[in-house]
């Protein structure tokens, strides 16, 4: 049952005082989800426990059906109280505090995992979230991150992914890049996206990839790209041909183009 709170100093709102402090949230094993669609996907996804939900009355009414399924506290506040707590207004009157699951050491991936994207050195939360959204759009099974890549549960990454980070499994690979080499030895074909030579055009490589191939597609940070150590692990180096004078694409755009070619989505999967 929803509880009305009118005082910004109410101790029940203590977690939300730190909504704009990602380090505090991470250190306390928490993350912030914002916006009605993202919070709904957090609830329905059931991958993460929800500690509490904070809504304005209009958001409560809009999400009445899904809020009726939760067991955590639901706090209803005036918009002015929410703004005073958070200091930002991207949330459309709806926030939730989720609990981070303990990250087990990645030994082996699930046997059915065939479509994976691995990012190296992608620190920008917009790019991290955008990559999750692209992986979900093309039917990916999992996202892998090196130690230097950004936090998928940072609120901006969650928002940019439109909640994909709460539906897709993800693992941070350590030690790096040795853990990637172990996955290669486990039977994955590792494909590096790079404009550096030697590399082959994406269309040439994609035409020879069997549908059942277990693929890990590597995407690096803009500018620096993939490290030499990672490129040495890859079975193939693949480039997206660009017009003369253009040296690279945004990593999210490049990944979308590559995954569309390497992970074809059947017409039965589209809406």
C-alpha positions as a Markdown table, in Angstrom:
| # | Residue | x | y | z |
|---|---|---|---|---|
| 1 | Unk | 0.0 | 0.0 | 0.0 |
| 2 | Unk | 1.3 | 3.5 | -0.9 |
| 3 | Unk | 2.4 | 5.8 | 1.9 |
| 4 | Unk | 2.0 | 9.5 | 1.7 |
| 5 | Unk | 5.0 | 11.6 | 2.8 |
| 6 | Unk | 5.0 | 15.4 | 2.9 |
| 7 | Unk | 8.2 | 16.2 | 4.8 |
| 8 | Unk | 11.4 | 16.0 | 2.8 |
| 9 | Unk | 13.2 | 15.2 | 6.1 |
| 10 | Unk | 11.3 | 12.0 | 6.7 |
| 11 | Unk | 13.9 | 9.2 | 7.4 |
| 12 | Unk | 12.0 | 6.9 | 5.0 |
| 13 | Unk | 13.4 | 9.1 | 2.2 |
| 14 | Unk | 17.0 | 8.7 | 3.3 |
| 15 | Unk | 18.1 | 6.7 | 0.2 |
| 16 | Unk | 16.7 | 9.4 | -2.1 |
| 17 | Unk | 18.8 | 12.1 | -0.5 |
| 18 | Unk | 21.7 | 10.4 | -2.2 |
| 19 | Unk | 20.0 | 10.0 | -5.6 |
| 20 | Unk | 22.6 | 12.2 | -7.3 |
| 21 | Unk | 25.6 | 10.6 | -5.6 |
| 22 | Unk | 26.5 | 7.5 | -7.6 |
| 23 | Unk | 29.5 | 6.6 | -5.4 |
| 24 | Unk | 27.3 | 6.6 | -2.2 |
| 25 | Unk | 24.7 | 4.4 | -4.0 |
| 26 | Unk | 27.4 | 2.0 | -5.3 |
| 27 | Unk | 29.1 | 1.8 | -1.9 |
| 28 | Unk | 25.8 | 0.8 | -0.3 |
| 29 | Unk | 25.0 | -1.8 | -2.9 |
| 30 | Unk | 22.2 | 0.3 | -4.4 |
| 31 | Unk | 21.3 | 1.9 | -7.7 |
| 32 | Unk | 18.7 | 4.5 | -8.9 |
| 33 | Unk | 16.1 | 3.8 | -11.6 |
| 34 | Unk | 14.3 | 6.9 | -13.0 |
| 35 | Unk | 11.3 | 7.3 | -15.2 |
| 36 | Unk | 8.0 | 5.4 | -15.4 |
| 37 | Unk | 9.1 | 3.0 | -18.2 |
| 38 | Unk | 12.4 | 2.2 | -16.6 |
| 39 | Unk | 10.9 | 1.6 | -13.1 |
| 40 | Unk | 8.2 | -0.6 | -14.6 |
| 41 | Unk | 10.9 | -2.7 | -16.3 |
| 42 | Unk | 12.8 | -2.9 | -13.1 |
| 43 | Unk | 9.7 | -4.3 | -11.3 |
| 44 | Unk | 8.7 | -6.6 | -14.1 |
| 45 | Unk | 12.2 | -7.9 | -14.8 |
| 46 | Unk | 12.6 | -9.2 | -11.3 |
| 47 | Unk | 16.4 | -9.5 | -11.8 |
| 48 | Unk | 17.1 | -7.0 | -9.0 |
| 49 | Unk | 15.3 | -6.5 | -5.7 |
| 50 | Unk | 13.5 | -3.2 | -5.3 |
| 51 | Unk | 14.1 | -1.5 | -2.0 |
| 52 | Unk | 11.5 | 1.3 | -2.4 |
| 53 | Unk | 9.6 | 3.3 | -5.0 |
| 54 | Unk | 9.1 | 7.1 | -4.9 |
| 55 | Unk | 6.3 | 8.6 | -7.0 |
| 56 | Unk | 4.1 | 11.6 | -7.4 |
| 57 | Unk | 0.4 | 11.0 | -7.5 |
| 58 | Unk | 0.1 | 11.1 | -11.3 |
| 59 | Unk | 2.9 | 8.6 | -11.7 |
| 60 | Unk | 1.3 | 6.4 | -9.0 |
| 61 | Unk | -2.0 | 6.4 | -11.0 |
| 62 | Unk | -0.3 | 5.7 | -14.3 |
| 63 | Unk | 1.6 | 2.7 | -12.8 |
| 64 | Unk | -1.2 | 1.5 | -10.6 |
| 65 | Unk | -1.3 | -2.0 | -12.1 |
| 66 | Unk | 2.4 | -2.8 | -11.8 |
| 67 | Unk | 2.7 | -1.1 | -8.4 |
| 68 | Unk | 0.0 | -3.4 | -7.1 |
| 69 | Unk | 2.4 | -6.3 | -7.7 |
| 70 | Unk | 5.3 | -5.0 | -5.5 |
| 71 | Unk | 6.1 | -5.9 | -1.9 |
| 72 | Unk | 8.4 | -3.0 | -1.2 |
| 73 | Unk | 7.3 | 0.4 | 0.2 |
| 74 | Unk | 5.8 | 2.9 | -2.3 |
| 75 | Unk | 6.1 | 6.5 | -1.1 |
| 76 | Unk | 3.9 | 9.2 | -2.7 |
| 77 | Unk | 5.2 | 12.8 | -2.5 |
| 78 | Unk | 4.5 | 16.1 | -4.0 |
| 79 | Unk | 6.6 | 17.1 | -7.0 |
| 80 | Unk | 8.3 | 19.8 | -4.9 |
| 81 | Unk | 9.4 | 17.2 | -2.4 |
| 82 | Unk | 10.8 | 15.0 | -5.1 |
| 83 | Unk | 12.7 | 17.9 | -6.7 |
| 84 | Unk | 14.1 | 19.0 | -3.4 |
| 85 | Unk | 15.4 | 15.5 | -2.7 |
| 86 | Unk | 17.0 | 14.8 | -6.1 |
| 87 | Unk | 17.8 | 18.1 | -7.7 |
| 88 | Unk | 17.0 | 16.8 | -11.2 |
| 89 | Unk | 13.8 | 16.3 | -13.2 |
| 90 | Unk | 14.3 | 13.5 | -15.7 |
| 91 | Unk | 12.2 | 11.1 | -13.7 |
| 92 | Unk | 8.7 | 12.0 | -14.7 |
| 93 | Unk | 7.7 | 11.8 | -11.1 |
| 94 | Unk | 8.9 | 8.2 | -10.6 |
| 95 | Unk | 12.1 | 6.9 | -9.0 |
| 96 | Unk | 13.1 | 3.5 | -7.5 |
| 97 | Unk | 16.0 | 2.3 | -5.4 |
| 98 | Unk | 17.2 | -1.1 | -6.6 |
| 99 | Unk | 19.6 | -3.5 | -4.8 |
| 100 | Unk | 22.8 | -4.6 | -6.7 |
| 101 | Unk | 23.2 | -8.3 | -6.8 |
| 102 | Unk | 26.6 | -9.7 | -5.7 |
| 103 | Unk | 28.7 | -10.3 | -8.9 |
| 104 | Unk | 29.9 | -13.9 | -9.0 |
| 105 | Unk | 33.2 | -14.7 | -10.7 |
| 106 | Unk | 32.5 | -15.5 | -14.3 |
| 107 | Unk | 33.7 | -19.1 | -14.8 |
| 108 | Unk | 31.6 | -20.2 | -17.8 |
| 109 | Unk | 28.7 | -18.6 | -19.6 |
| 110 | Unk | 25.4 | -20.2 | -19.8 |
| 111 | Unk | 25.5 | -23.0 | -22.5 |
| 112 | Unk | 22.8 | -21.2 | -24.5 |
| 113 | Unk | 24.7 | -17.9 | -24.7 |
| 114 | Unk | 25.7 | -17.3 | -28.3 |
| 115 | Unk | 25.4 | -13.6 | -29.0 |
| 116 | Unk | 27.6 | -11.4 | -26.7 |
| 117 | Unk | 29.0 | -7.9 | -26.9 |
| 118 | Unk | 32.2 | -7.1 | -25.0 |
| 119 | Unk | 33.2 | -3.4 | -24.4 |
| 120 | Unk | 36.7 | -2.3 | -23.6 |
| 121 | Unk | 37.4 | 1.1 | -22.0 |
| 122 | Unk | 33.9 | 2.5 | -22.7 |
| 123 | Unk | 33.5 | 4.9 | -19.8 |
| 124 | Unk | 30.8 | 7.3 | -21.1 |
| 125 | Unk | 27.5 | 6.3 | -19.4 |
| 126 | Unk | 25.5 | 7.3 | -22.5 |
| 127 | Unk | 27.6 | 4.9 | -24.6 |
| 128 | Unk | 27.4 | 2.1 | -22.0 |
| 129 | Unk | 23.6 | 2.4 | -21.9 |
| 130 | Unk | 23.4 | 2.8 | -25.7 |
| 131 | Unk | 25.4 | -0.4 | -26.2 |
| 132 | Unk | 23.0 | -2.4 | -23.9 |
| 133 | Unk | 20.1 | -1.0 | -25.8 |
| 134 | Unk | 21.6 | -2.1 | -29.1 |
| 135 | Unk | 22.5 | -5.6 | -27.8 |
| 136 | Unk | 18.9 | -6.1 | -26.6 |
| 137 | Unk | 17.5 | -4.8 | -29.9 |
| 138 | Unk | 19.5 | -7.5 | -31.9 |
| 139 | Unk | 18.7 | -10.4 | -29.6 |
| 140 | Unk | 21.9 | -10.5 | -27.7 |
| 141 | Unk | 22.3 | -12.8 | -24.7 |
| 142 | Unk | 24.8 | -11.0 | -22.5 |
| 143 | Unk | 27.1 | -8.0 | -22.2 |
| 144 | Unk | 30.7 | -8.2 | -21.0 |
| 145 | Unk | 32.7 | -5.3 | -19.7 |
| 146 | Unk | 36.4 | -4.9 | -19.0 |
| 147 | Unk | 37.4 | -3.3 | -15.7 |
| 148 | Unk | 37.8 | 0.2 | -17.2 |
| 149 | Unk | 34.3 | 0.4 | -18.7 |
| 150 | Unk | 31.5 | 2.4 | -17.0 |
| 151 | Unk | 29.0 | 1.2 | -14.5 |
| 152 | Unk | 25.9 | -0.2 | -16.2 |
| 153 | Unk | 23.8 | 0.6 | -13.1 |
| 154 | Unk | 24.8 | 4.3 | -13.1 |
| 155 | Unk | 21.4 | 6.1 | -13.5 |
| 156 | Unk | 22.3 | 7.8 | -16.8 |
| 157 | Unk | 23.4 | 4.5 | -18.3 |
| 158 | Unk | 20.1 | 2.9 | -17.1 |
| 159 | Unk | 18.1 | 5.7 | -18.6 |
| 160 | Unk | 19.9 | 5.6 | -21.9 |
| 161 | Unk | 19.5 | 1.9 | -22.2 |
| 162 | Unk | 15.7 | 2.3 | -21.6 |
| 163 | Unk | 16.0 | -0.4 | -18.9 |
| 164 | Unk | 17.9 | -2.9 | -21.0 |
| 165 | Unk | 20.6 | -3.1 | -18.3 |
| 166 | Unk | 18.0 | -4.5 | -16.0 |
| 167 | Unk | 17.0 | -7.3 | -18.4 |
| 168 | Unk | 20.3 | -8.4 | -20.0 |
| 169 | Unk | 22.8 | -10.3 | -17.9 |
| 170 | Unk | 26.2 | -8.6 | -17.7 |
| 171 | Unk | 29.6 | -9.5 | -16.3 |
| 172 | Unk | 32.7 | -7.6 | -15.7 |
| 173 | Unk | 35.7 | -9.7 | -16.9 |
| 174 | Unk | 38.7 | -9.9 | -14.6 |
| 175 | Unk | 41.6 | -10.4 | -14.9 |
| 176 | Unk | 41.6 | -8.5 | -18.2 |
| 177 | Unk | 42.2 | -9.6 | -20.9 |
| 178 | Unk | 43.0 | -13.1 | -19.7 |
| 179 | Unk | 39.3 | -13.8 | -18.9 |
| 180 | Unk | 38.5 | -13.0 | -22.5 |
| 181 | Unk | 41.1 | -15.5 | -23.7 |
| 182 | Unk | 39.4 | -18.1 | -21.5 |
| 183 | Unk | 36.1 | -17.5 | -23.3 |
| 184 | Unk | 37.9 | -17.9 | -26.6 |
| 185 | Unk | 39.3 | -21.2 | -25.4 |
| 186 | Unk | 35.8 | -22.2 | -24.3 |
| 187 | Unk | 34.6 | -22.1 | -27.9 |
| 188 | Unk | 33.6 | -18.5 | -28.6 |
| 189 | Unk | 34.6 | -16.8 | -31.9 |
| 190 | Unk | 36.0 | -13.4 | -31.0 |
| 191 | Unk | 35.4 | -10.6 | -33.5 |
| 192 | Unk | 37.0 | -7.2 | -33.0 |
| 193 | Unk | 35.5 | -4.0 | -34.5 |
| 194 | Unk | 38.4 | -1.8 | -35.6 |
| 195 | Unk | 39.2 | 0.6 | -38.4 |
| 196 | Unk | 42.9 | -0.3 | -38.0 |
| 197 | Unk | 44.6 | -2.4 | -40.7 |
| 198 | Unk | 44.8 | -5.3 | -41.2 |
| 199 | Unk | 41.0 | -5.8 | -41.1 |
| 200 | Unk | 38.3 | -7.0 | -43.4 |
| 201 | Unk | 35.0 | -5.3 | -44.4 |
| 202 | Unk | 32.1 | -6.2 | -42.2 |
| 203 | Unk | 29.9 | -7.5 | -45.1 |
| 204 | Unk | 32.7 | -9.9 | -46.2 |
| 205 | Unk | 33.1 | -11.4 | -42.8 |
| 206 | Unk | 29.3 | -11.5 | -42.0 |
| 207 | Unk | 28.6 | -13.5 | -45.2 |
| 208 | Unk | 30.6 | -16.4 | -43.9 |
| 209 | Unk | 29.4 | -16.6 | -40.3 |
| 210 | Unk | 27.3 | -19.7 | -39.6 |
| 211 | Unk | 24.0 | -18.9 | -37.9 |
| 212 | Unk | 24.9 | -21.1 | -34.9 |
| 213 | Unk | 28.3 | -19.5 | -34.3 |
| 214 | Unk | 29.0 | -18.4 | -30.7 |
| 215 | Unk | 30.2 | -14.9 | -31.2 |
| 216 | Unk | 31.7 | -12.3 | -28.9 |
| 217 | Unk | 31.8 | -8.9 | -30.7 |
| 218 | Unk | 34.4 | -6.5 | -29.2 |
| 219 | Unk | 33.8 | -2.7 | -29.2 |
| 220 | Unk | 36.4 | -0.2 | -27.9 |
| 221 | Unk | 36.3 | 3.3 | -26.7 |
| 222 | Unk | 36.1 | 6.1 | -29.3 |
| 223 | Unk | 39.5 | 7.5 | -30.1 |
| 224 | Unk | 41.8 | 4.8 | -28.5 |
| 225 | Unk | 39.8 | 1.8 | -29.8 |
| 226 | Unk | 40.7 | -1.7 | -28.8 |
| 227 | Unk | 44.0 | -2.4 | -27.2 |
| 228 | Unk | 46.7 | -4.4 | -28.9 |
| 229 | Unk | 46.4 | -7.1 | -26.3 |
| 230 | Unk | 42.7 | -7.6 | -27.1 |
| 231 | Unk | 43.2 | -7.4 | -30.8 |
| 232 | Unk | 45.7 | -10.3 | -30.5 |
| 233 | Unk | 43.0 | -12.5 | -28.9 |
| 234 | Unk | 40.5 | -11.9 | -31.7 |
| 235 | Unk | 39.9 | -14.4 | -34.4 |
| 236 | Unk | 39.1 | -11.7 | -36.8 |
| 237 | Unk | 39.4 | -7.9 | -37.2 |
| 238 | Unk | 36.4 | -6.3 | -38.9 |
| 239 | Unk | 35.9 | -2.8 | -40.1 |
| 240 | Unk | 32.9 | -0.8 | -41.3 |
| 241 | Unk | 33.8 | 0.8 | -44.6 |
| 242 | Unk | 33.4 | 4.6 | -44.4 |
| 243 | Unk | 33.4 | 7.5 | -46.8 |
| 244 | Unk | 36.8 | 9.2 | -47.5 |
| 245 | Unk | 37.6 | 11.7 | -44.8 |
| 246 | Unk | 35.6 | 10.0 | -42.0 |
| 247 | Unk | 37.8 | 8.1 | -39.7 |
| 248 | Unk | 35.4 | 6.5 | -37.2 |
| 249 | Unk | 31.8 | 6.2 | -35.9 |
| 250 | Unk | 30.3 | 6.6 | -32.5 |
| 251 | Unk | 30.8 | 3.3 | -30.7 |
| 252 | Unk | 27.0 | 2.7 | -30.3 |
| 253 | Unk | 26.4 | 3.4 | -34.0 |
| 254 | Unk | 29.2 | 1.1 | -35.0 |
| 255 | Unk | 28.0 | -1.6 | -32.8 |
| 256 | Unk | 24.5 | -1.3 | -34.1 |
| 257 | Unk | 25.7 | -1.7 | -37.7 |
| 258 | Unk | 27.9 | -4.6 | -36.9 |
| 259 | Unk | 25.3 | -6.5 | -34.8 |
| 260 | Unk | 22.7 | -6.0 | -37.5 |
| 261 | Unk | 25.0 | -7.8 | -39.9 |
| 262 | Unk | 26.3 | -10.5 | -37.5 |
| 263 | Unk | 23.2 | -11.2 | -35.5 |
| 264 | Unk | 20.3 | -11.2 | -38.0 |
| 265 | Unk | 16.9 | -10.9 | -36.3 |
| 266 | Unk | 14.3 | -13.1 | -37.9 |
| 267 | Unk | 11.1 | -11.5 | -39.2 |
| 268 | Unk | 9.2 | -13.6 | -36.6 |
| 269 | Unk | 11.0 | -11.7 | -33.8 |
| 270 | Unk | 10.0 | -8.2 | -35.0 |
| 271 | Unk | 6.9 | -6.4 | -34.0 |
